[in-house]
Amino acid sequence: MNLKKIIVGGLIGFTILSQSSILSSAETVSYKIKSGDTYWKISQKYNLNYQELLDINSSYQKPYLDVGDTILLPYNSSQKRLYKVKWGDTYWKISKYFNVDFNLLLKINGADKYSQLNIGDVVIVPNDNNIEKKPYITYTYYTVQKNDDLWKIAIKFGISYYELLKENNMNENSTVYVGDVLKIPVHHIPVKQTPGQQYGEYLDWWTEAQYVVPIGKIFKVRDFYTGKEWTMKRTIGANHADCEPLTKYDSEIIKKVWGGSYSWITRPVLILVDGRKIAASAASMPHSIQYITDNNFIGHMDIHFANSTRHKDGKVDYDHQKNIKIAAGL
């Protein structure tokens, strides 16, 4: 398929930036490129610093955008939040979720009460650090399509396979057919306050974190002590997140952070995903199942969140939990 090439505006073609110039401290949210998008237009639409947008996306390595590409949008969370639209979202629901004025939300986004949102759209939300909200669940319905199975549907909606079975009164032997209608839970996980900008949200794995970082999610990991960052993908895991570095470059960063070799030693880390910063703990030793085969990392590594457990015995790992609290400033 021929993808439309979108050339970056401005004089960046001859500008060589070092890796250290990328602003690793920026809050980010992922954004999928649409027809007509350029870095300049995106910076203007979301009121972002143009040069910072270029830097954080290493635009010198690829000075153009393809429709369907995903880039990172940096922003200052003390002033505003960039929210990625999920299944079933409307401006009204988003205004209630963040407890902001509906008309103000429309105005900031150049929308009106008839405006429609698509999954993956980014909405600007005024920040309010004084409101502590609780997770809640809404429901939507999905009609089974050709080649669907329950596992694929669970992944599609960012929920666990067993949760999908439970919501639809099914078991592991159940089969779905084209045209069947399934009840899908949609988990809304509000942003939690942290003791400071350097810390991450302390999210419970079972009720919160696993829905913010579902299977298939690509995100940044920041080492809490060194500030070094790399990109990972959650590929599997139920008791905690089993994740793989996205590229060979990411694998090399991981090895350097752990002193030159992969290790079972745990470290506090921050997970940067969809504009959020989540407290976590990681061990870098590659093991077991592998899905990404060209990253020089044979297996996956473990990332734990608050109250997550080990696969081998279903028990909490106290070293990981200690690190998570460090990353959360607790």
C-alpha positions in Angstrom: 0.0 0.0 0.0 1.3 3.4 -0.9 1.3 5.7 2.0 1.1 9.4 1.5 4.4 11.1 2.4 4.1 14.2 4.6 7.2 16.3 4.5 8.2 18.1 7.7 8.1 21.9 7.3 11.0 24.1 8.3 14.7 23.9 7.9 15.4 20.7 9.7 16.9 18.7 6.8 20.4 19.8 7.5 20.1 19.9 11.3 21.9 17.1 13.2 20.8 16.7 16.8 22.5 14.4 19.3 20.5 11.9 21.1 21.1 13.8 24.4 19.2 16.8 23.0 15.9 14.8 23.1 13.8 16.2 26.0 13.5 13.0 28.1 11.8 14.9 30.9 8.7 15.8 28.8 5.3 14.4 29.5 4.0 12.8 26.3 0.9 11.3 24.7 1.0 9.2 21.5 -0.7 10.6 18.4 -1.5 8.8 15.1 -0.7 10.8 11.9 -3.7 11.7 9.7 -3.8 12.9 6.1 -2.5 16.5 5.9 -0.7 16.4 9.2 2.8 18.0 9.5 4.8 18.6 12.6 4.1 22.3 12.3 0.3 21.9 12.0 0.3 19.5 14.9 2.3 22.0 17.1 -0.2 24.7 16.2 -3.3 22.6 16.8 -2.2 21.5 20.3 -0.2 24.6 21.2 3.1 22.8 21.5 6.7 24.0 21.2 7.6 23.2 17.6 11.3 22.4 18.2 10.5 20.3 21.2 8.0 18.3 19.1 10.8 17.7 16.5 13.4 16.8 19.1 11.3 14.3 21.1 10.4 12.4 17.9 14.1 12.4 16.7 12.8 13.9 13.4 16.4 14.2 12.1 16.3 10.5 11.7 13.1 10.5 9.6 12.3 14.0 8.2 8.8 13.1 7.0 5.6 11.5 8.3 3.5 8.7 6.9 -0.3 8.5 7.4 -0.7 6.0 10.2 2.6 6.8 11.9 2.6 7.3 15.7 4.5 10.2 17.2 4.8 11.6 20.7 3.2 15.0 21.7 5.1 16.7 24.6 3.3 18.9 27.0 3.4 20.4 30.5 0.9 18.5 32.7 0.8 21.3 35.2 -1.0 23.5 32.6 -3.0 21.0 30.5 -3.5 17.4 29.8 -3.6 15.7 26.4 -6.2 12.9 26.5 -6.3 10.0 24.0 -9.9 9.1 23.0 -11.0 5.6 23.7 -14.0 3.5 22.6 -17.3 5.1 23.6 -15.8 8.5 24.5 -17.6 11.8 23.8 -16.8 15.4 24.8 -19.6 15.2 27.3 -18.2 12.0 28.9 -14.7 13.4 28.9 -15.9 16.6 30.6 -17.5 14.5 33.3 -14.5 12.2 33.7 -12.1 15.1 34.3 -14.8 17.3 36.0 -14.3 20.2 33.6 -16.8 22.6 32.1 -18.3 21.0 29.0 -18.5 24.2 27.0 -14.9 25.1 28.0 -13.7 21.7 26.8 -15.5 22.3 23.5 -14.0 25.8 23.1 -10.4 24.7 23.8 -10.7 22.0 21.2 -12.4 24.1 18.5 -15.4 21.8 18.7 -19.2 22.2 19.2 -21.9 20.0 20.8 -22.3 18.1 17.5 -18.6 17.3 17.1 -17.7 13.6 16.9 -14.6 11.9 18.3 -12.8 8.9 16.9 -10.7 6.4 18.8 -7.1 7.7 18.9 -8.1 11.4 18.7 -6.3 13.7 21.1 -8.3 16.1 23.2 -6.9 19.0 25.2 -8.2 19.0 28.8 -7.6 21.8 31.3 -5.6 20.5 34.3 -7.0 20.4 37.8 -4.6 18.8 40.3 -7.1 19.2 43.2 -9.5 16.5 42.2 -9.0 12.9 43.2 -11.2 10.6 41.2 -11.9 6.9 41.5 -11.8 4.3 38.7 -15.2 3.3 37.2 -16.5 1.0 34.5 -18.9 1.6 31.7 -20.0 -0.9 29.1 -20.2 -1.1 25.3 -21.2 -3.9 23.0 -19.3 -5.5 20.2 -20.6 -7.6 17.3 -18.3 -10.5 16.5 -16.7 -10.3 13.0 -15.1 -12.8 10.7 -11.8 -14.3 12.0 -12.5 -13.0 15.6 -11.9 -15.1 18.6 -12.3 -14.3 22.3 -8.6 -13.8 22.8 -8.3 -11.3 19.9 -11.4 -9.4 21.1 -10.0 -9.1 24.6 -6.7 -7.7 23.2 -8.7 -5.3 21.0 -10.4 -3.8 23.9 -7.5 -3.8 26.4 -9.1 -6.2 28.9 -8.1 -9.7 30.1 -9.4 -12.8 28.4 -10.9 -14.1 31.6 -12.6 -10.8 32.3 -14.3 -11.0 28.9 -15.4 -14.5 29.6 -16.8 -13.5 33.0 -18.8 -10.5 31.7 -20.4 -12.7 29.1 -21.1 -15.8 31.2 -18.6 -17.9 29.2 -15.8 -20.3 29.9 -12.6 -21.4 28.2 -14.5 -23.8 26.1 -16.9 -21.2 24.7 -16.9 -20.3 21.1 -18.2 -17.2 19.4 -19.7 -16.8 15.9 -20.1 -14.0 13.4 -23.0 -11.8 14.5 -22.8 -12.6 18.2 -22.9 -9.6 20.5 -20.5 -9.4 23.4 -20.6 -7.1 26.5 -17.4 -5.2 26.8 -16.3 -3.4 30.0 -14.5 -0.1 29.5 -12.2 0.8 32.4 -11.8 4.5 33.2 -8.7 5.0 35.3 -8.5 8.6 36.6 -5.1 10.3 37.0 -3.8 10.2 40.6 -1.8 13.0 42.3 1.9 12.4 43.1 4.2 14.0 45.7 6.1 15.7 42.9 6.8 15.9 39.2 9.6 13.4 39.5 7.3 10.6 40.8 4.8 8.4 39.1 1.2 7.5 39.9 0.8 4.6 42.4 -1.7 2.4 40.5 -3.0 -1.0 41.6 -2.2 -3.6 39.0 -5.5 -5.5 39.3 -7.9 -2.6 39.2 -5.9 0.2 37.4 -2.5 -0.3 35.9 -3.3 -3.3 33.7 -5.9 -1.2 31.9 -3.5 1.7 31.4 -0.8 -0.6 30.0 -2.8 -3.4 28.3 -1.4 -6.2 26.2 -0.2 -4.7 22.9 0.6 -1.3 24.4 3.8 0.5 23.3 5.2 2.9 25.9 8.4 4.5 27.2 10.3 3.4 30.3 12.4 5.8 32.3 14.9 4.6 34.8 14.2 6.4 38.1 17.8 6.9 39.1 19.6 7.7 35.8 16.7 9.2 33.7 17.6 7.0 30.7 14.7 6.0 28.6 13.8 3.2 26.2 10.7 2.0 24.4 8.9 -1.3 25.2 5.8 -3.2 24.3 3.6 -5.3 26.7 3.3 -8.5 24.8 1.7 -10.8 27.4 1.4 -11.3 31.2 -1.5 -11.5 33.6 0.1 -11.3 37.1 2.3 -8.5 36.0 3.4 -7.0 32.7 5.7 -9.1 30.5 7.3 -6.7 28.1 9.9 -6.6 25.3 12.2 -3.8 24.0 10.9 -2.6 20.7 14.3 -2.4 18.9 17.9 -3.4 19.2 18.7 0.2 20.3 16.3 -0.1 23.2 17.9 -3.4 24.2 21.3 -1.7 24.4 20.0 1.0 26.6 18.5 -1.5 29.0 21.8 -3.4 29.2 23.7 -0.1 29.9 21.2 0.9 32.7 21.8 -2.5 34.4 25.6 -2.0 34.3 26.4 -3.7 31.1 24.5 -7.0 31.4 20.9 -8.1 31.8 20.0 -9.0 35.4 17.3 -10.2 37.8 18.3 -7.2 40.0 15.2 -4.9 40.3 15.2 -1.2 39.7 12.5 1.5 40.2 11.2 2.8 36.9 8.6 5.2 35.5 6.2 4.1 32.7 5.4 7.0 30.4 2.2 6.2 28.5 -0.6 8.3 27.0 0.5 11.4 28.9 0.7 9.6 32.2 3.7 8.6 34.4 3.2 5.4 36.4 5.4 4.1 39.2 6.8 0.6 38.5 9.7 -1.8 39.0 11.7 -3.8 36.4 14.2 -6.6 36.2 16.0 -6.8 32.8 16.7 -10.5 32.5 15.3 -11.8 29.2 13.4 -15.1 29.6 10.6 -17.3 28.3 8.2 -16.3 25.5 9.3 -13.9 22.8 7.2 -12.1 20.2 9.5 -9.4 18.9 12.3 -11.3 17.1 14.6 -8.5 15.8 15.5 -6.7 19.0 18.5 -8.7 20.2 16.6 -9.6 23.3 15.8 -13.3 23.6 12.5 -13.4 25.6 10.7 -10.8 27.6 11.4 -8.9 30.9 9.2 -8.3 33.9 7.7 -5.0 34.9 5.7 -4.9 38.1 3.1 -2.4 39.5 1.5 -2.0 42.9 0.3 -5.3 44.2 1.2 -7.3 41.1 2.5 -10.8 41.7 4.9 -13.4 40.3 3.8 -15.9 37.7 5.6 -18.8 39.4 3.8 -18.7 42.7 1.2 -15.9 42.6 3.0 -14.1 45.4 4.0 -10.5 45.8 7.7 -9.8 45.1 8.8 -7.5 47.9 11.8 -6.1 46.1 9.6 -5.0 43.2 7.0 -3.5 45.6 9.7 -1.5 47.5 10.9 -0.1 44.2 7.4 0.9 43.1 7.0 2.9 46.2 10.3 4.6 45.6 9.2 5.6 42.1 5.9 6.8 43.5 7.6 8.9 46.2 5.9 7.0 49.0 
